[in-house]
Amino acid sequence: VTDGIPVAISSLGLEGILIESGGVRILIDALVRSELQLKPSERERLLAAAPPYDAGALALVTHPHYDHFDAGYATQFLLHSPGTRLVGLSGAVDRLREQAGWDEIADRVVEIPFTPGARTEMECDGVRVTAYHLEHSGMGNVPNLCYLIEIGGAKILHLGDATDSFAPADLVAAFGWPDLGIDVVLGSGRWVTGGADGSLVTEAVAARFAIPIHFAGLCPLSKTWYDVGDATLVLLCAKGASWVVPPPNGG
């Protein structure tokens, strides 16, 4: 994008996302043993870290619910992908510690204890990642991380199952997302389907593009289903569907 390096975003079903740029690959909520995500043959490719899932720099986990993370699957993937670092909440890491291969992957696992309203910054293979601590939607004090990935000149925010109960102004005060120049936001629930008439995306994030996520099957094809305010809606309805982030101002 601004760096002249194409940034591709691919849907892996549910909230699973693959981000690729300049040979660097980032997985988010992709290590799931669910028929709702990938076909069995494709899940086996992911488990084996076969192309296009090889050479992954990071595997990010928003929270350890079954449809976002599977400890056994994640362990097998990390064993097959020795260059990958996994980042997740303490709940996810605790489950990894129970796996037979823990000793072989422990030095590549980054544990983030949850503190509401906090942020955690890190960098790996030239990719800057900021984890924002924002609770899970509709579940009280259940932890959830939102990840801002800066890669190839693009800024991509994956919200996980972040709550939509805050007023946009409160989120702006807490995280300052509109001032960051975010290119793409990936969100589920009322973030992209009419929450406060699109104000969550427009006012709380101010991204150029919005991609709905967390569909068990194909997402609804009608764009009238969504309200993303001033953002441009992008639908990745088929598992494996990809889209390249356009440069700013059409450059």
C-alpha positions as CSV (number, residue, x, y, z in Angstrom):
1,V,0.0,0.0,0.0
2,T,1.9,3.1,1.1
3,D,5.1,1.0,1.0
4,G,4.2,-0.2,-2.5
5,I,3.9,-3.8,-1.3
6,P,0.5,-5.5,-1.9
7,V,-1.3,-6.6,1.2
8,A,-3.8,-9.4,0.7
9,I,-6.5,-10.4,3.1
10,S,-8.1,-13.9,2.8
11,S,-11.1,-15.4,4.6
12,L,-10.6,-18.8,6.2
13,G,-14.2,-19.0,7.6
14,L,-15.7,-17.9,10.9
15,E,-13.2,-15.2,12.1
16,G,-10.1,-16.9,10.5
17,I,-8.1,-14.5,8.5
18,L,-4.8,-14.8,6.5
19,I,-2.9,-11.6,5.8
20,E,0.0,-11.8,3.3
21,S,2.5,-9.1,2.2
22,G,6.0,-9.4,0.8
23,G,6.3,-13.1,1.7
24,V,5.2,-12.4,5.4
25,R,2.1,-14.2,6.6
26,I,-0.1,-13.5,9.6
27,L,-2.9,-15.8,10.8
28,I,-5.7,-14.6,13.0
29,D,-8.2,-17.0,14.8
30,A,-7.3,-19.5,12.1
31,L,-6.2,-22.5,14.3
32,V,-9.7,-24.0,14.7
33,R,-10.8,-27.7,14.3
34,S,-14.2,-26.8,13.0
35,E,-16.2,-27.9,9.9
36,L,-17.6,-24.3,10.0
37,Q,-14.1,-23.0,9.0
38,L,-12.2,-24.9,6.4
39,K,-12.8,-28.1,4.5
40,P,-11.0,-31.1,6.0
41,S,-8.4,-31.2,3.2
42,E,-7.7,-27.5,3.7
43,R,-7.5,-27.8,7.5
44,E,-4.9,-30.6,7.0
45,R,-2.8,-28.2,4.8
46,L,-3.0,-25.6,7.6
47,L,-2.1,-28.2,10.3
48,A,0.9,-29.2,8.2
49,A,1.9,-25.5,7.6
50,A,1.8,-26.2,3.8
51,P,1.4,-23.4,1.3
52,P,-0.2,-20.9,1.6
53,Y,0.1,-21.3,5.4
54,D,3.9,-21.8,5.4
55,A,6.4,-19.3,6.5
56,G,4.0,-17.7,8.9
57,A,5.4,-15.0,11.1
58,L,2.6,-14.7,13.6
59,A,-0.5,-16.7,14.7
60,L,-2.7,-14.3,16.7
61,V,-5.6,-15.5,18.9
62,T,-8.3,-13.0,19.9
63,H,-9.7,-15.3,22.7
64,P,-9.8,-19.0,23.4
65,H,-13.4,-19.9,22.5
66,Y,-13.7,-23.2,20.5
67,D,-14.6,-21.3,17.3
68,H,-11.5,-19.1,17.5
69,F,-8.8,-21.4,18.9
70,D,-8.0,-25.1,19.5
71,A,-4.9,-25.8,21.6
72,G,-4.1,-29.2,20.1
73,Y,-4.5,-27.9,16.6
74,A,-2.4,-24.8,17.4
75,T,0.4,-27.0,18.9
76,Q,0.5,-29.2,15.8
77,F,0.7,-26.2,13.5
78,L,3.5,-24.6,15.6
79,L,5.5,-27.9,15.5
80,H,5.2,-27.9,11.7
81,S,5.9,-24.2,11.4
82,P,9.1,-23.5,13.5
83,G,9.3,-19.9,12.4
84,T,5.9,-18.9,13.7
85,R,5.2,-17.1,17.0
86,L,1.8,-17.5,18.6
87,V,0.3,-14.6,20.6
88,G,-2.8,-15.1,22.8
89,L,-4.5,-14.5,26.1
90,S,-3.5,-16.3,29.2
91,G,-6.5,-18.6,28.8
92,A,-5.2,-19.8,25.5
93,V,-1.6,-20.2,26.6
94,D,-2.8,-22.3,29.7
95,R,-4.4,-24.8,27.3
96,L,-1.2,-24.9,25.2
97,R,0.8,-25.8,28.3
98,E,-1.3,-28.9,28.7
99,Q,-0.3,-30.2,25.2
100,A,2.3,-32.9,24.7
101,G,4.4,-30.6,22.4
102,W,4.5,-27.7,24.8
103,D,8.2,-27.9,25.6
104,E,9.1,-27.6,21.9
105,I,6.9,-24.5,21.2
106,A,7.1,-22.7,24.6
107,D,9.8,-20.2,23.5
108,R,7.6,-19.1,20.6
109,V,4.4,-18.4,22.6
110,V,3.7,-14.9,23.8
111,E,1.2,-14.7,26.7
112,I,-0.9,-11.6,27.2
113,P,-2.6,-11.2,30.6
114,F,-5.9,-9.4,30.1
115,T,-6.3,-5.9,31.5
116,P,-9.5,-4.0,30.3
117,G,-8.6,-0.9,28.4
118,A,-4.9,-1.7,28.1
119,R,-2.8,-2.2,25.0
120,T,0.2,-4.4,24.3
121,E,2.7,-3.6,21.5
122,M,5.1,-6.0,19.8
123,E,7.0,-6.4,16.5
124,C,7.9,-9.6,14.6
125,D,9.6,-9.8,11.1
126,G,9.0,-6.2,10.5
127,V,5.3,-6.4,11.4
128,R,4.1,-4.2,14.2
129,V,1.2,-5.5,16.2
130,T,-0.8,-3.7,18.9
131,A,-3.3,-5.8,21.0
132,Y,-6.1,-3.8,22.4
133,H,-7.8,-5.3,25.5
134,L,-11.6,-5.0,24.9
135,E,-14.1,-7.4,26.5
136,H,-16.1,-10.0,24.6
137,S,-19.5,-9.0,23.3
138,G,-22.5,-10.0,25.4
139,M,-20.5,-12.0,27.9
140,G,-19.7,-9.7,30.8
141,N,-16.0,-9.9,31.8
142,V,-14.9,-12.4,29.2
143,P,-11.5,-11.3,27.8
144,N,-11.0,-10.5,24.1
145,L,-8.1,-8.9,22.2
146,C,-8.4,-6.7,19.1
147,Y,-5.3,-6.7,16.9
148,L,-4.0,-3.8,14.8
149,I,-1.5,-5.2,12.3
150,E,0.8,-2.8,10.4
151,I,2.2,-4.6,7.4
152,G,3.2,-3.4,3.9
153,G,2.1,0.1,4.7
154,A,-1.4,-1.0,5.6
155,K,-3.1,-0.9,9.0
156,I,-5.6,-3.7,9.6
157,L,-7.7,-3.9,12.7
158,H,-9.3,-7.3,13.6
159,L,-11.8,-6.9,16.4
160,G,-12.3,-10.5,17.4
161,D,-15.6,-10.7,19.3
162,A,-15.2,-7.2,20.9
163,T,-18.1,-5.8,22.7
164,D,-20.3,-3.2,20.9
165,S,-21.8,-1.9,24.1
166,F,-19.5,1.2,24.3
167,A,-20.4,4.5,22.8
168,P,-18.1,5.4,19.9
169,A,-16.8,8.4,21.9
170,D,-15.8,6.2,24.7
171,L,-13.8,3.9,22.4
172,V,-12.1,7.0,20.8
173,A,-11.1,8.2,24.2
174,A,-9.8,4.8,25.2
175,F,-7.9,3.8,22.0
176,G,-7.7,6.7,19.6
177,W,-8.3,4.6,16.6
178,P,-9.6,7.4,14.3
179,D,-6.2,9.2,14.6
180,L,-4.3,6.1,13.5
181,G,-5.3,6.1,9.8
182,I,-6.7,2.5,9.9
183,D,-7.2,1.1,6.4
184,V,-9.3,-2.0,7.1
185,V,-11.5,-3.1,10.1
186,L,-12.7,-6.7,10.4
187,G,-15.7,-6.9,12.7
188,S,-18.7,-9.0,13.6
189,G,-22.2,-8.5,15.1
190,R,-23.5,-5.0,15.4
191,W,-20.2,-3.5,14.5
192,V,-21.1,-4.0,10.8
193,T,-24.8,-4.7,10.8
194,G,-26.4,-1.4,11.9
195,G,-24.9,-0.8,15.3
196,A,-25.7,2.8,16.1
197,D,-26.3,3.4,12.3
198,G,-22.8,2.6,11.4
199,S,-21.2,4.9,13.9
200,L,-19.1,2.2,15.5
201,V,-17.1,1.8,12.3
202,T,-17.3,5.4,11.2
203,E,-16.7,7.1,14.5
204,A,-15.0,4.6,16.7
205,V,-12.6,3.3,14.1
206,A,-12.8,5.5,11.0
207,A,-11.4,2.8,8.7
208,R,-11.4,3.2,4.9
209,F,-12.8,-0.3,4.4
210,A,-14.9,-2.7,6.6
211,I,-15.1,-6.5,6.2
212,P,-17.8,-8.5,8.0
213,I,-16.5,-11.7,9.7
214,H,-17.8,-14.6,11.9
215,F,-20.2,-16.3,9.6
216,A,-20.9,-20.0,10.0
217,G,-21.6,-20.3,6.3
218,L,-21.6,-17.9,3.4
219,C,-22.2,-14.3,4.6
220,P,-25.4,-12.6,3.3
221,L,-24.7,-11.3,-0.2
222,S,-26.9,-8.2,0.0
223,K,-25.0,-5.1,1.0
224,T,-28.2,-3.7,2.4
225,W,-27.7,-6.1,5.3
226,Y,-24.8,-4.0,6.6
227,D,-24.2,-0.5,7.9
228,V,-20.6,0.6,8.0
229,G,-21.1,4.3,7.8
230,D,-18.6,6.1,5.6
231,A,-16.4,3.0,5.2
232,T,-16.4,1.0,1.9
233,L,-17.9,-2.4,2.5
234,V,-15.9,-5.4,1.3
235,L,-17.6,-8.9,1.3
236,L,-15.3,-12.0,1.5
237,C,-18.2,-14.5,1.4
238,A,-16.5,-17.6,0.2
239,K,-13.9,-19.4,2.4
240,G,-10.6,-18.7,0.8
241,A,-11.8,-15.5,-0.9
242,S,-9.0,-12.9,-1.1
243,W,-8.9,-9.1,-1.5
244,V,-5.9,-6.8,-2.0
245,V,-6.0,-3.6,0.1
246,P,-6.1,-0.6,-2.3
247,P,-3.6,2.2,-1.8
248,P,-4.9,5.4,-0.3
249,N,-6.3,8.0,-2.7
250,G,-6.2,5.4,-5.5
251,G,-2.4,5.7,-5.8
